[in-house]
């Protein structure tokens, strides 16, 4: 097994603004002589790039309820009796099944992904079309899958110890490619082990990236993520 250790990201010291010396005014509380008159909140518009950064930041989670935080962004709905049992991702050009209890999400929590399915607060699977940056033609399917797994492992897991638990060639639904899985553990007493599977598949001139994430890492959750990947068409 391959294993790597990652360090915690240090936090900088807070920098507090220096208050100006306001003039005394009638009608202000005593604290205003120190901190100044309260100012109304600004109405500066949030630029589009900042909104996209917020979506990506949602994916960069560490601490309690890793998957729960992501799934909460996806959807809080409960699958209706007539809810479809598969997700059709027209942008990625694929369809994949929903295991029992899973629901189709409205908005993927990570920028670039075009569909998502989730199991309450325990697991999720996201898909997106592959791009030139995935480097399948240059690196080959396994090396490209390893690079993607390292990327999403850094973004999503933040484990104290990250171990490779699976690495395999894959053929599903006319696609071929490679799938790699990581297991992250944490030294704190709050976070339970997490599981991440990244799969890169190609067919003709198209490729698709599928990312599955579960916390806690359990055999049942692994099997459901595998069922989604293996059922991709």
Secondary structure, 3 states (H helix, E strand, C coil): CCEEECCCCCCCCCCCCCCCCCCCCCCCCCCHHHHCCCCCCCCCCCCHHHHHHHHHHHHCCCCCCHHHHHHHHHCCCCCCCCCCCEEEECCCCEEEECCCCCEECCCCCCCCCCEEEEECCCEEEEEEECCHHHCHHHHCHHHHHHHHHHHHHHHHCCCCEEEEEEEEEEEECCEEEEEEEEEEECCCCCCCCEEEEEEEEEECCEEEEEEEEEECCCHHHHHHHHHHHHCCC
